[in-house]
Amino acid sequence: MILWKIASILVTVLFFLAAKWLNRKRPGLLFSPAIVAPLCIILLLIATGTPFQSYKEGTDLLGDMLGVVTVAFAIPLYRNWAILVSHWRMIVGSLAAGSLIAVIAGVSTTMLLGLGREAAISVIPRSITLPIAVGLSESIGGISTMTALFVMLTSFAGVFWGPAIIKFMRLRHPVSIGLMYGMGAHVLGMAKAFERGDLAGSSSTLAVITGAVMTVVWAFMLLPLILSWMGM
C-alpha cells in the first residue's frame, strides 16, 4: 500500500512537471498544467485499467496538502490588508453583484438550453471554489459531479477570457484585476492574479473567500424563487 501511494504521487508530480515544461514551450490555456496533467493521468488510468478510486486513495496526501496551501494564501492577504480595507465598499459591492449575476446567469442559461432541473440547481455554485461548491450543491439538491464540471468550465473560461476582458475594460488597478480573476476563475484565477503582483493576488484571494460566502447566501435566498420558476 505504501509503495502504491509513493508511485501514485510520483507519477502525479512527474506529469505536472512535464505539463509545466510543455506550458513554457507552448503558452496558452490548452497547454495549461491544469488541463494537460489531469488529461495524461486519465489516459494512463484508462490504459492500465486502474480504478480511479485506487488512484485517489494513493494520492490522498496531495489532497490533504491543499489545506496547507490554502492557509498560505493568507500571508499576502495580511501584507496588503490595509490597502484592501481602504477599498472595502468597492470590493463588497462588486462581489455581491458578481455573485448574484453569476447565479442568475447560470440558472437562466441552463433552463434556456433545456438542461433540466438538476442542471439548473447544480450550476448555482459554479462561481465559487470547488470544495465549497460541491458542499453547497449537495445541500440544495444539486448533483455534486455536475457542479464540479460547471466549476471547472467556469474557471477555465475565466482564465482564458481574463486577459481579453482586462484589455477591453481597460482595467489597470491591481485590486480590480484581482477581484475579477478571483470571482471569475477561482483558484486558477488566483494563480493568474499572483502573476500580476502581490496586491492583485491578495485581492483575488479575498474575492474567492468573500465571493463564496455571498454565493451561499444568494443560493439559499434565491432557491425558493428558482424552484417556483421551474414549476416546483
Residue frames as a rotation matrix with the C-alpha (Angstrom) as fourth column:
MET 1
0.566 0.825 0.000 0.00
0.825 -0.566 0.000 0.00
0.000 0.000 -1.000 0.00
ILE 2
0.445 -0.488 -0.751 2.84
0.141 -0.790 0.597 2.38
-0.884 -0.371 -0.283 0.88
LEU 3
-0.638 -0.709 0.301 4.59
0.370 0.060 0.927 1.61
-0.675 0.703 0.224 -2.42
TRP 4
-0.128 0.689 0.713 1.34
0.984 -0.001 0.177 2.29
0.122 0.725 -0.678 -4.29
LYS 5
0.779 0.409 -0.475 0.97
0.516 -0.849 0.116 5.66
-0.356 -0.336 -0.872 -2.58
ILE 6
-0.005 -0.879 -0.476 4.57
0.054 -0.476 0.878 6.60
-0.999 -0.021 0.050 -3.38
ALA 7
-0.692 -0.252 0.676 4.18
0.622 0.267 0.736 5.52
-0.366 0.930 -0.029 -7.00
SER 8
0.258 0.894 0.366 0.88
0.964 -0.263 -0.037 7.39
0.063 0.362 -0.930 -7.41
ILE 9
0.731 -0.026 -0.681 2.30
0.240 -0.925 0.293 10.61
-0.638 -0.378 -0.671 -6.00
LEU 10
-0.332 -0.938 -0.101 5.49
0.123 -0.149 0.981 10.34
-0.935 0.314 0.165 -8.09
VAL 11
-0.481 0.229 0.846 3.50
0.871 0.239 0.430 9.78
-0.103 0.944 -0.315 -11.30
THR 12
0.618 0.786 -0.027 1.26
0.784 -0.618 -0.056 12.74
-0.061 0.014 -0.998 -10.50
VAL 13
0.492 -0.518 -0.700 4.19
0.038 -0.791 0.611 15.05
-0.870 -0.327 -0.369 -9.76
LEU 14
-0.567 -0.752 0.336 6.06
0.343 0.155 0.926 13.92
-0.749 0.641 0.170 -12.89
PHE 15
-0.100 0.624 0.775 3.01
0.992 0.001 0.128 14.58
0.079 0.782 -0.619 -15.08
PHE 16
0.815 0.422 -0.396 2.64
0.492 -0.866 0.089 18.02
-0.306 -0.267 -0.914 -13.52
LEU 17
0.090 -0.875 -0.475 6.31
-0.014 -0.478 0.878 18.90
-0.996 -0.072 -0.055 -14.06
ALA 18
-0.638 -0.270 0.721 6.09
0.652 0.309 0.693 17.68
-0.409 0.912 -0.021 -17.66
ALA 19
0.332 0.849 0.411 2.95
0.938 -0.343 -0.050 19.78
0.099 0.402 -0.910 -18.17
LYS 20
0.686 -0.167 -0.709 4.74
0.186 -0.901 0.392 22.84
-0.704 -0.401 -0.587 -16.73
TRP 21
-0.429 -0.903 0.019 7.62
0.166 -0.059 0.984 22.29
-0.888 0.426 0.175 -19.16
LEU 22
-0.421 0.359 0.833 5.21
0.906 0.218 0.364 21.96
-0.051 0.907 -0.417 -22.07
ASN 23
0.650 0.743 -0.159 3.38
0.744 -0.665 -0.061 25.12
-0.151 -0.079 -0.985 -21.00
ARG 24
0.227 -0.665 -0.712 6.64
0.026 -0.726 0.687 27.07
-0.974 -0.174 -0.147 -21.06
LYS 25
-0.782 -0.516 0.350 7.24
0.308 0.168 0.936 25.88
-0.542 0.840 0.027 -24.61
ARG 26
-0.622 0.672 0.401 3.62
0.468 -0.091 0.879 26.37
0.628 0.735 -0.257 -25.68
PRO 27
-0.941 0.282 -0.188 1.99
0.010 -0.532 -0.846 29.10
-0.339 -0.798 0.498 -23.57
GLY 28
-0.544 0.824 -0.156 -1.78
-0.614 -0.264 0.744 29.14
0.572 0.501 0.650 -23.54
LEU 29
-0.013 0.657 0.754 -4.83
-0.972 0.170 -0.164 27.69
-0.236 -0.735 0.636 -21.81
LEU 30
0.780 0.393 -0.487 -4.93
-0.544 0.810 -0.218 24.48
0.308 0.435 0.846 -23.88
PHE 31
0.192 -0.799 -0.569 -1.41
0.200 0.600 -0.775 23.60
0.961 0.035 0.275 -22.71
SER 32
0.110 -0.063 0.992 -2.01
-0.851 -0.521 0.062 24.66
0.513 -0.851 -0.111 -19.12
PRO 33
-0.869 -0.468 -0.164 -0.87
-0.302 0.761 -0.575 22.15
0.393 -0.450 -0.802 -16.46
ALA 34
-0.536 0.746 0.395 -4.42
-0.556 0.040 -0.831 22.28
-0.635 -0.665 0.393 -15.08
ILE 35
0.552 0.724 -0.414 -5.59
-0.790 0.294 -0.538 20.63
-0.268 0.624 0.734 -18.32
VAL 36
0.163 -0.572 -0.804 -2.60
-0.725 0.483 -0.491 18.62
0.669 0.663 -0.336 -19.56
ALA 37
-0.773 -0.560 0.297 -1.67
-0.601 0.498 -0.625 16.87
0.202 -0.662 -0.722 -16.29
PRO 38
-0.218 0.748 0.627 -5.19
-0.572 0.422 -0.703 15.59
-0.791 -0.512 0.336 -15.44
LEU 39
0.628 0.456 -0.630 -5.70
-0.773 0.272 -0.574 14.51
-0.090 0.848 0.523 -19.06
CYS 40
-0.182 -0.795 -0.579 -2.47
-0.707 0.515 -0.485 12.49
0.684 0.321 -0.656 -19.01
ILE 41
-0.799 -0.071 0.597 -3.46
-0.547 0.497 -0.674 10.87
-0.249 -0.865 -0.436 -15.70
ILE 42
0.228 0.962 0.152 -6.90
-0.681 0.269 -0.681 9.96
-0.696 0.052 0.717 -17.08
LEU 43
0.529 -0.090 -0.844 -5.34
-0.764 0.382 -0.520 8.38
0.369 0.920 0.133 -20.17
LEU 44
-0.585 -0.805 -0.098 -2.88
-0.641 0.533 -0.552 6.44
0.497 -0.260 -0.828 -18.00
LEU 45
-0.531 0.463 0.710 -5.65
-0.579 0.414 -0.702 5.11
-0.619 -0.784 0.048 -15.76
ILE 46
0.577 0.773 -0.265 -7.66
-0.703 0.305 -0.643 4.02
-0.416 0.557 0.719 -18.81
ALA 47
0.259 -0.563 -0.785 -4.65
-0.764 0.378 -0.523 2.40
0.591 0.735 -0.332 -20.47
THR 48
-0.771 -0.636 -0.038 -3.68
-0.453 0.589 -0.670 0.45
0.448 -0.499 -0.742 -17.35
GLY 49
-0.031 0.856 -0.516 -7.22
0.150 0.514 0.845 -0.33
0.988 -0.051 -0.144 -16.26
THR 50
-0.826 -0.331 -0.457 -6.61
0.495 -0.034 -0.868 1.27
0.272 -0.943 0.192 -12.87
PRO 51
0.252 0.961 -0.114 -9.78
0.896 -0.187 0.402 2.29
0.365 -0.203 -0.908 -10.98
PHE 52
0.036 -0.197 0.980 -9.95
0.013 -0.980 -0.198 5.98
0.999 0.020 -0.033 -10.19
GLN 53
0.887 0.355 0.295 -10.77
-0.283 -0.089 0.955 5.18
0.366 -0.931 0.022 -6.55
SER 54
0.674 -0.708 -0.212 -7.45
0.733 0.606 0.309 3.35
-0.090 -0.364 0.927 -6.21
TYR 55
-0.171 -0.732 0.659 -5.57
0.722 -0.548 -0.422 6.30
0.670 0.404 0.622 -7.68
LYS 56
0.351 0.399 0.847 -7.46
-0.218 -0.845 0.488 8.72
0.911 -0.356 -0.209 -5.42
GLU 57
0.996 0.016 -0.087 -6.57
0.077 0.329 0.941 6.71
0.044 -0.944 0.326 -2.32
GLY 58
0.344 -0.938 0.030 -2.94
0.938 0.342 -0.059 6.68
0.045 0.048 0.998 -3.43
THR 59
-0.476 -0.518 0.711 -2.79
0.557 -0.803 -0.213 10.46
0.681 0.294 0.670 -3.76
ASP 60
0.580 0.759 -0.294 -4.77
0.687 -0.262 0.677 11.41
0.437 -0.595 -0.674 -0.65
LEU 61
0.007 -0.673 -0.740 -1.66
0.881 -0.345 0.323 13.11
-0.473 -0.654 0.590 0.75
LEU 62
-0.826 -0.306 0.473 -1.72
0.529 -0.710 0.465 15.66
0.193 0.634 0.748 -2.07
GLY 63
0.044 0.935 0.352 -5.35
0.408 -0.339 0.848 16.44
0.912 0.107 -0.397 -1.28
ASP 64
0.577 0.132 -0.806 -4.53
0.816 -0.068 0.573 16.88
0.020 -0.989 -0.147 2.40
MET 65
-0.446 -0.855 -0.265 -1.77
0.827 -0.507 0.243 19.35
-0.342 -0.111 0.933 1.49
LEU 66
-0.252 0.424 0.870 -4.33
0.622 -0.617 0.482 21.63
0.741 0.663 -0.108 -0.18
GLY 67
0.759 0.561 -0.332 -5.37
0.593 -0.385 0.707 22.84
0.269 -0.733 -0.625 3.25
VAL 68
0.148 -0.810 -0.568 -1.81
0.726 -0.302 0.619 23.97
-0.672 -0.504 0.543 3.99
VAL 69
-0.674 -0.394 0.625 -1.55
0.736 -0.440 0.515 25.71
0.072 0.807 0.586 0.63
THR 70
0.197 0.851 0.488 -4.86
0.648 -0.486 0.586 27.47
0.736 0.201 -0.647 1.16
VAL 71
0.750 0.026 -0.661 -3.75
0.612 -0.409 0.677 28.83
-0.253 -0.912 -0.323 4.52
ALA 72
-0.278 -0.958 -0.065 -0.53
0.816 -0.271 0.510 30.10
-0.507 0.088 0.858 2.91
PHE 73
-0.233 0.260 0.937 -2.58
0.756 -0.557 0.343 32.46
0.611 0.789 -0.067 0.72
ALA 74
0.772 0.550 -0.319 -3.40
0.618 -0.531 0.579 34.38
0.149 -0.644 -0.750 3.91
ILE 75
-0.013 -0.875 -0.484 0.18
0.834 -0.277 0.477 35.72
-0.551 -0.397 0.734 4.05
PRO 76
-0.835 -0.277 0.475 -0.04
0.514 -0.701 0.494 38.14
0.196 0.657 0.728 1.08
LEU 77
0.157 0.957 0.244 -3.62
0.582 -0.289 0.760 38.91
0.798 0.023 -0.602 2.14
TYR 78
0.586 -0.018 -0.810 -2.30
0.779 -0.264 0.569 40.07
-0.224 -0.964 -0.141 5.52
ARG 79
-0.463 -0.875 -0.143 0.50
0.771 -0.477 0.422 42.10
-0.437 0.085 0.895 3.92
ASN 80
-0.888 0.143 0.438 -1.97
0.231 -0.685 0.691 44.04
0.398 0.715 0.575 1.77
TRP 81
-0.271 0.863 -0.427 -4.85
0.961 0.265 -0.073 44.18
0.050 -0.430 -0.901 4.23
ALA 82
-0.330 0.114 -0.937 -4.67
0.381 -0.892 -0.243 47.95
-0.864 -0.437 0.251 4.78
ILE 83
-0.907 -0.026 -0.421 -4.97
-0.356 -0.487 0.798 48.63
-0.226 0.873 0.432 1.05
LEU 84
-0.738 0.658 -0.149 -7.85
0.403 0.607 0.684 46.21
0.541 0.445 -0.714 0.65
VAL 85
-0.254 0.649 -0.717 -9.73
0.905 -0.101 -0.413 47.71
-0.341 -0.754 -0.562 3.62
SER 86
-0.613 -0.036 -0.789 -9.45
-0.024 -0.998 0.064 51.16
-0.790 0.058 0.611 2.03
HIS 87
-0.778 0.346 -0.525 -11.41
-0.591 -0.118 0.798 49.80
0.214 0.931 0.296 -0.96
TRP 88
-0.894 0.348 0.281 -13.95
0.134 0.807 -0.575 47.79
-0.427 -0.476 -0.769 1.05
ARG 89
-0.027 0.949 -0.313 -17.04
-0.363 -0.301 -0.882 49.46
-0.931 0.090 0.353 -0.44
MET 90
0.054 -0.041 -0.998 -15.96
-0.998 -0.019 -0.053 48.70
-0.016 0.999 -0.042 -3.97
ILE 91
-0.858 -0.465 -0.217 -14.94
-0.464 0.884 -0.060 45.16
0.220 0.049 -0.974 -3.02
VAL 92
-0.701 0.651 0.292 -18.17
0.103 0.497 -0.862 44.27
-0.706 -0.574 -0.415 -1.20
GLY 93
0.136 0.816 -0.562 -20.38
-0.539 -0.415 -0.733 45.89
-0.831 0.402 0.383 -3.84
SER 94
-0.103 -0.240 -0.965 -18.67
-0.988 0.140 0.070 44.29
0.118 0.961 -0.251 -6.82
LEU 95
-0.953 -0.284 -0.107 -18.53
-0.266 0.952 -0.152 40.82
0.145 -0.117 -0.983 -5.25
ALA 96
-0.470 0.862 0.187 -22.18
-0.023 0.200 -0.980 40.99
-0.882 -0.465 -0.074 -4.16
ALA 97
0.314 0.580 -0.752 -23.22
-0.755 -0.327 -0.568 41.99
-0.575 0.746 0.335 -7.67
GLY 98
-0.359 -0.560 -0.746 -20.89
-0.902 0.413 0.124 39.50
0.239 0.718 -0.654 -9.33
SER 99
-0.970 0.002 0.243 -22.05
-0.095 0.917 -0.388 36.54
-0.223 -0.399 -0.889 -7.26
LEU 100
-0.129 0.992 -0.007 -25.71
-0.146 -0.026 -0.989 37.44
-0.981 -0.126 0.148 -7.82
ILE 101
0.274 0.178 -0.945 -25.27
-0.920 -0.239 -0.312 37.80
-0.282 0.955 0.098 -11.57
ALA 102
-0.716 -0.619 -0.323 -23.35
-0.681 0.721 0.128 34.50
0.153 0.311 -0.938 -11.69
VAL 103
-0.739 0.510 0.440 -26.23
0.080 0.715 -0.695 32.65
-0.669 -0.479 -0.569 -10.02
ILE 104
0.234 0.911 -0.338 -28.93
-0.277 -0.271 -0.922 34.23
-0.932 0.310 0.189 -12.21
ALA 105
0.089 -0.274 -0.958 -26.96
-0.989 -0.141 -0.051 33.84
-0.121 0.951 -0.284 -15.44
GLY 106
-0.870 -0.493 0.010 -26.09
-0.491 0.868 0.073 30.22
-0.045 0.059 -0.997 -14.73
VAL 107
-0.509 0.760 0.403 -29.63
0.198 0.560 -0.805 29.15
-0.838 -0.330 -0.436 -13.87
SER 108
0.345 0.673 -0.654 -31.15
-0.480 -0.472 -0.739 31.10
-0.806 0.569 0.160 -16.79
THR 109
-0.224 -0.533 -0.816 -28.71
-0.974 0.088 0.210 29.62
-0.040 0.842 -0.539 -19.29
THR 110
-0.964 -0.150 0.219 -29.25
-0.166 0.985 -0.055 26.03
-0.207 -0.089 -0.974 -18.21
MET 111
-0.203 0.967 0.154 -33.03
0.190 0.194 -0.963 26.47
-0.961 -0.166 -0.223 -18.33
LEU 112
0.346 0.304 -0.888 -32.96
-0.716 -0.526 -0.459 28.13
-0.607 0.794 0.036 -21.75
LEU 113
-0.489 -0.614 -0.620 -30.80
-0.861 0.454 0.229 25.28
0.141 0.646 -0.750 -23.05
GLY 114
0.506 0.820 -0.265 -33.28
-0.735 0.572 0.364 22.78
0.450 0.011 0.893 -21.64
LEU 115
-0.452 -0.801 -0.392 -30.74
-0.410 0.577 -0.706 21.01
0.792 -0.159 -0.589 -19.44
GLY 116
0.160 0.664 -0.730 -33.33
0.376 0.643 0.667 20.36
0.913 -0.382 -0.147 -16.73
ARG 117
0.872 0.342 0.350 -33.91
-0.181 -0.440 0.879 20.96
0.455 -0.830 -0.322 -13.05
GLU 118
0.763 -0.605 -0.229 -30.83
0.586 0.497 0.640 19.09
-0.273 -0.623 0.733 -11.80
ALA 119
-0.114 -0.832 0.543 -28.50
0.936 -0.273 -0.222 21.12
0.333 0.483 0.810 -14.01
ALA 120
0.263 0.295 0.919 -30.18
0.134 -0.954 0.268 24.39
0.956 0.053 -0.290 -13.04
ILE 121
0.982 0.094 0.163 -29.66
-0.149 -0.140 0.979 23.72
0.115 -0.986 -0.123 -9.34
SER 122
0.593 -0.805 0.005 -26.19
0.743 0.550 0.382 22.23
-0.311 -0.223 0.924 -9.79
VAL 123
0.036 -0.591 0.806 -24.97
0.790 -0.477 -0.385 25.31
0.612 0.651 0.450 -11.69
ILE 124
0.886 0.407 0.222 -25.82
0.202 -0.770 0.605 27.72
0.417 -0.491 -0.765 -8.85
PRO 125
0.782 -0.600 -0.171 -22.43
0.035 -0.231 0.972 27.37
-0.623 -0.766 -0.160 -7.07
ARG 126
0.728 -0.492 0.477 -20.37
0.677 0.407 -0.614 27.43
0.108 0.770 0.629 -10.29
SER 127
0.478 -0.529 0.701 -18.57
0.036 -0.786 -0.617 30.67
0.878 0.320 -0.357 -9.41
ILE 128
0.622 -0.345 0.703 -17.04
-0.782 -0.234 0.577 29.57
-0.035 -0.909 -0.415 -6.10
THR 129
-0.388 -0.915 -0.107 -14.10
-0.912 0.398 -0.101 27.35
0.135 0.058 -0.989 -5.26
LEU 130
-0.294 0.304 -0.906 -14.68
-0.436 0.801 0.410 23.63
0.851 0.516 -0.103 -5.80
PRO 131
-0.845 -0.022 -0.535 -14.77
0.383 0.674 -0.632 22.23
0.374 -0.739 -0.561 -2.22
ILE 132
-0.760 0.603 -0.245 -17.38
-0.134 -0.513 -0.848 24.79
-0.637 -0.611 0.470 -1.11
ALA 133
-0.433 0.593 -0.679 -19.29
-0.900 -0.238 0.366 24.49
0.056 0.770 0.636 -4.39
VAL 134
-0.581 0.175 -0.795 -19.69
-0.096 0.955 0.281 20.73
0.808 0.240 -0.538 -4.04
GLY 135
-0.861 0.235 -0.450 -20.91
0.502 0.263 -0.824 21.02
-0.075 -0.936 -0.345 -0.44
LEU 136
-0.640 0.641 -0.424 -23.36
-0.457 -0.761 -0.461 23.77
-0.618 -0.101 0.780 -1.36
SER 137
-0.506 0.420 -0.753 -24.66
-0.746 0.224 0.627 21.80
0.432 0.880 0.200 -4.33
GLU 138
-0.697 0.203 -0.688 -25.39
0.317 0.947 -0.041 18.76
0.643 -0.247 -0.725 -2.18
SER 139
-0.828 0.349 -0.439 -27.17
0.393 -0.198 -0.898 20.88
-0.400 -0.916 0.027 0.44
ILE 140
-0.427 0.697 -0.576 -29.56
-0.619 -0.689 -0.376 22.48
-0.659 0.196 0.726 -2.07
GLY 141
0.403 0.668 0.625 -30.34
-0.098 0.711 -0.697 19.30
-0.910 0.220 0.351 -4.00
GLY 142
0.518 -0.291 -0.804 -27.84
-0.853 -0.244 -0.461 19.53
-0.062 0.925 -0.374 -6.84
ILE 143
0.954 -0.300 0.002 -25.59
0.294 0.936 -0.193 16.86
0.056 0.185 0.981 -8.30
SER 144
0.616 -0.740 -0.269 -22.04
-0.095 -0.409 0.908 17.27
-0.782 -0.534 -0.322 -6.99
THR 145
-0.197 -0.730 0.655 -20.30
0.656 0.399 0.641 15.80
-0.729 0.556 0.400 -10.05
MET 146
0.314 0.391 0.865 -22.24
0.908 -0.390 -0.154 18.10
0.278 0.834 -0.478 -12.35
THR 147
0.988 0.013 -0.157 -21.38
0.078 -0.904 0.419 21.07
-0.137 -0.427 -0.894 -10.12
ALA 148
0.225 -0.974 0.019 -17.70
0.208 0.067 0.976 20.12
-0.952 -0.216 0.218 -10.27
LEU 149
-0.171 -0.228 0.958 -17.89
0.964 0.162 0.210 20.16
-0.203 0.960 0.192 -14.07
PHE 150
0.703 0.508 0.498 -19.58
0.599 -0.800 -0.030 23.58
0.383 0.319 -0.867 -14.10
VAL 151
0.838 -0.438 -0.326 -16.98
0.003 -0.592 0.806 24.97
-0.546 -0.676 -0.495 -11.67
MET 152
-0.087 -0.939 0.334 -14.07
0.484 0.254 0.838 23.72
-0.871 0.234 0.432 -13.77
LEU 153
0.016 0.164 0.986 -15.58
0.989 -0.146 0.008 25.05
0.145 0.976 -0.165 -17.01
THR 154
0.930 0.353 0.100 -16.17
0.324 -0.919 0.225 28.43
0.171 -0.177 -0.969 -15.36
SER 155
0.568 -0.785 -0.247 -12.61
0.066 -0.256 0.964 28.51
-0.820 -0.564 -0.094 -14.04
PHE 156
-0.261 -0.673 0.693 -11.07
0.775 0.282 0.565 27.63
-0.576 0.684 0.448 -17.41
ALA 157
0.327 0.474 0.818 -13.25
0.870 -0.489 -0.064 30.20
0.370 0.732 -0.572 -19.18
GLY 158
0.965 0.053 -0.255 -12.29
0.183 -0.835 0.520 32.87
-0.186 -0.548 -0.815 -16.65
VAL 159
0.146 -0.987 -0.068 -8.57
0.198 -0.038 0.980 32.26
-0.969 -0.156 0.190 -17.14
PHE 160
-0.258 -0.229 0.939 -8.95
0.922 0.231 0.310 32.09
-0.288 0.946 0.151 -20.93
TRP 161
0.335 0.526 0.781 -11.03
0.761 -0.641 0.105 35.27
0.556 0.559 -0.615 -21.32
GLY 162
0.554 -0.095 -0.827 -9.41
0.710 -0.466 0.528 37.18
-0.435 -0.880 -0.190 -18.44
PRO 163
-0.505 -0.832 -0.231 -6.66
0.568 -0.522 0.636 38.96
-0.650 0.190 0.736 -20.43
ALA 164
-0.618 0.341 0.708 -9.13
0.632 -0.320 0.706 39.98
0.467 0.884 -0.017 -23.15
ILE 165
0.506 0.846 -0.165 -11.57
0.758 -0.346 0.553 41.37
0.411 -0.405 -0.817 -20.55
ILE 166
0.223 -0.522 -0.823 -8.78
0.697 -0.505 0.509 43.28
-0.682 -0.687 0.251 -18.80
LYS 167
-0.803 -0.566 0.186 -7.77
0.509 -0.490 0.707 44.83
-0.309 0.663 0.682 -22.11
PHE 168
-0.354 0.751 0.557 -11.34
0.666 -0.215 0.714 45.56
0.657 0.624 -0.424 -23.26
MET 169
0.678 0.670 -0.303 -12.41
0.662 -0.378 0.647 47.09
0.319 -0.639 -0.700 -19.93
ARG 170
0.153 -0.742 0.652 -9.05
0.008 -0.659 -0.752 48.89
0.988 0.120 -0.095 -19.59
LEU 171
0.972 0.159 -0.172 -8.53
0.150 0.141 0.979 47.59
0.180 -0.977 0.113 -16.08
ARG 172
0.210 -0.940 0.268 -5.36
-0.179 -0.307 -0.935 48.98
0.961 0.148 -0.233 -14.54
HIS 173
0.084 -0.161 0.983 -5.76
-0.965 -0.259 0.040 48.79
0.248 -0.953 -0.177 -10.76
PRO 174
-0.776 -0.484 -0.405 -4.40
-0.384 0.872 -0.305 45.54
0.500 -0.081 -0.862 -9.23
VAL 175
-0.735 0.561 0.380 -7.40
-0.282 0.257 -0.924 45.29
-0.616 -0.787 -0.031 -6.89
SER 176
0.218 0.856 -0.470 -9.87
-0.838 -0.082 -0.539 45.33
-0.500 0.511 0.699 -9.81
ILE 177
-0.054 -0.333 -0.941 -7.86
-0.814 0.560 -0.152 42.76
0.578 0.758 -0.302 -11.74
GLY 178
-0.935 -0.354 0.029 -7.56
-0.293 0.721 -0.628 40.51
0.201 -0.595 -0.778 -8.70
LEU 179
-0.409 0.866 0.287 -11.27
-0.472 0.068 -0.879 40.68
-0.781 -0.495 0.381 -7.91
MET 180
0.304 0.523 -0.796 -12.12
-0.950 0.101 -0.296 39.78
-0.074 0.846 0.527 -11.49
TYR 181
-0.342 -0.529 -0.776 -9.84
-0.591 0.764 -0.260 36.75
0.731 0.370 -0.574 -11.51
GLY 182
-0.964 -0.067 0.256 -10.89
-0.254 0.500 -0.828 35.57
-0.072 -0.863 -0.500 -8.05
MET 183
-0.198 0.973 0.120 -14.64
-0.533 -0.004 -0.846 35.86
-0.823 -0.231 0.519 -8.70
GLY 184
0.473 0.468 -0.746 -14.46
-0.860 0.063 -0.506 34.63
-0.189 0.882 0.432 -12.28
ALA 185
0.355 -0.420 -0.835 -11.86
-0.487 0.680 -0.549 31.87
0.798 0.601 0.037 -12.19
HIS 186
0.984 0.175 0.022 -11.44
-0.107 0.498 0.861 30.77
0.139 -0.850 0.509 -8.56
VAL 187
0.603 -0.791 0.101 -8.10
0.122 0.217 0.969 29.15
-0.789 -0.572 0.227 -7.67
LEU 188
0.095 -0.557 0.825 -6.80
0.984 0.178 0.007 29.17
-0.151 0.811 0.564 -11.25
GLY 189
0.630 0.210 0.748 -7.65
0.402 -0.912 -0.083 32.84
0.665 0.352 -0.659 -11.32
MET 190
0.940 -0.338 -0.041 -5.70
-0.097 -0.381 0.919 33.36
-0.326 -0.861 -0.391 -8.10
ALA 191
0.229 -0.898 0.375 -2.63
0.679 0.424 0.600 31.85
-0.698 0.117 0.707 -9.74
LYS 192
0.099 -0.127 0.987 -3.02
0.911 -0.388 -0.142 34.19
0.401 0.913 0.077 -12.74
ALA 193
0.886 0.293 0.358 -3.59
0.141 -0.908 0.395 37.18
0.441 -0.300 -0.846 -10.44
PHE 194
0.737 -0.662 -0.141 -0.41
0.155 -0.037 0.987 36.49
-0.658 -0.749 0.075 -8.46
GLU 195
0.053 -0.700 0.712 1.49
0.984 0.159 0.083 36.62
-0.171 0.696 0.697 -11.75
ARG 196
0.264 0.145 0.954 0.46
0.519 -0.855 -0.013 40.30
0.813 0.499 -0.301 -11.87
GLY 197
-0.451 -0.546 0.706 1.71
-0.298 -0.654 -0.696 41.09
0.841 -0.524 0.132 -8.39
ASP 198
-0.909 -0.014 -0.416 1.15
0.366 0.448 -0.816 40.62
0.198 -0.894 -0.402 -4.69
LEU 199
-0.738 0.657 -0.154 -1.76
-0.410 -0.618 -0.671 43.07
-0.536 -0.432 0.726 -4.44
ALA 200
-0.198 0.666 -0.720 -3.66
-0.918 0.131 0.373 41.55
0.343 0.735 0.585 -7.36
GLY 201
-0.508 -0.063 -0.859 -3.11
0.011 0.997 -0.079 38.09
0.861 -0.050 -0.506 -5.89
SER 202
-0.964 0.157 -0.215 -4.30
0.217 -0.008 -0.976 39.19
-0.155 -0.988 -0.026 -2.44
SER 203
-0.507 0.815 -0.280 -7.40
-0.793 -0.568 -0.219 40.74
-0.337 0.111 0.935 -3.98
SER 204
-0.183 0.422 -0.888 -8.20
-0.653 0.623 0.430 37.52
0.735 0.659 0.161 -5.82
THR 205
-0.803 -0.137 -0.580 -7.78
0.297 0.752 -0.588 35.55
0.517 -0.645 -0.564 -2.59
LEU 206
-0.845 0.520 -0.126 -10.23
-0.153 -0.462 -0.874 37.85
-0.512 -0.719 0.470 -0.86
ALA 207
-0.315 0.740 -0.594 -12.62
-0.948 -0.212 0.239 37.52
0.051 0.638 0.768 -3.82
VAL 208
-0.474 0.094 -0.875 -12.55
-0.187 0.961 0.204 33.72
0.860 0.261 -0.438 -3.63
ILE 209
-0.880 0.091 -0.466 -13.33
0.465 0.368 -0.806 33.72
0.098 -0.925 -0.366 0.10
THR 210
-0.704 0.616 -0.354 -15.89
-0.244 -0.677 -0.695 36.54
-0.668 -0.402 0.626 0.18
GLY 211
-0.460 0.518 -0.721 -17.48
-0.861 -0.063 0.504 35.54
0.215 0.853 0.476 -3.11
ALA 212
-0.708 0.168 -0.686 -18.05
0.135 0.986 0.103 32.03
0.693 -0.020 -0.720 -1.78
VAL 213
-0.819 0.408 -0.404 -19.81
0.426 -0.038 -0.904 33.34
-0.384 -0.912 -0.142 1.34
MET 214
-0.544 0.622 -0.563 -22.00
-0.599 -0.758 -0.259 35.67
-0.588 0.197 0.785 -0.71
THR 215
-0.562 0.314 -0.765 -22.89
-0.623 0.448 0.641 32.93
0.544 0.837 -0.056 -3.19
VAL 216
-0.823 0.270 -0.500 -24.01
0.482 0.797 -0.364 30.68
0.300 -0.540 -0.786 -0.32
VAL 217
-0.664 0.587 -0.463 -26.26
0.104 -0.541 -0.835 33.47
-0.741 -0.602 0.298 0.94
TRP 218
-0.463 0.479 -0.746 -27.68
-0.858 -0.453 0.242 34.17
-0.223 0.752 0.620 -2.53
ALA 219
-0.799 0.107 -0.591 -28.23
-0.216 0.867 0.449 30.45
0.560 0.486 -0.670 -3.15
PHE 220
-0.733 0.528 -0.429 -30.44
0.678 0.527 -0.512 29.93
-0.044 -0.666 -0.745 -0.11
MET 221
-0.527 0.554 -0.645 -32.25
-0.119 -0.799 -0.589 33.23
-0.841 -0.233 0.488 -0.64
LEU 222
-0.365 0.316 -0.875 -33.00
-0.905 -0.340 0.255 32.61
-0.217 0.885 0.411 -4.31
LEU 223
-0.995 -0.099 0.016 -33.59
-0.093 0.969 0.228 28.85
-0.038 0.226 -0.973 -4.22
PRO 224
-0.352 0.930 0.105 -37.36
0.423 0.259 -0.868 29.13
-0.835 -0.261 -0.485 -3.44
LEU 225
0.243 0.421 -0.874 -37.78
-0.535 -0.693 -0.483 31.59
-0.809 0.585 0.057 -6.33
ILE 226
-0.576 -0.532 -0.621 -35.79
-0.812 0.286 0.509 29.38
-0.093 0.797 -0.596 -8.68
LEU 227
-0.923 0.277 0.267 -37.81
0.239 0.957 -0.167 26.30
-0.301 -0.090 -0.949 -7.75
SER 228
-0.008 0.963 -0.271 -41.02
0.188 -0.265 -0.946 28.29
-0.982 -0.059 -0.179 -8.20
TRP 229
0.001 -0.086 -0.996 -39.85
-0.833 -0.551 0.047 29.48
-0.553 0.830 -0.072 -11.61
MET 230
-0.843 -0.380 -0.381 -39.19
-0.527 0.726 0.442 25.88
0.108 0.573 -0.812 -12.60
GLY 231
0.013 0.970 -0.243 -42.73
-0.734 0.175 0.656 24.98
0.679 0.170 0.715 -11.52
MET 232
-0.323 -0.186 -0.928 -41.81
0.362 0.882 -0.303 23.03
0.874 -0.434 -0.217 -8.42
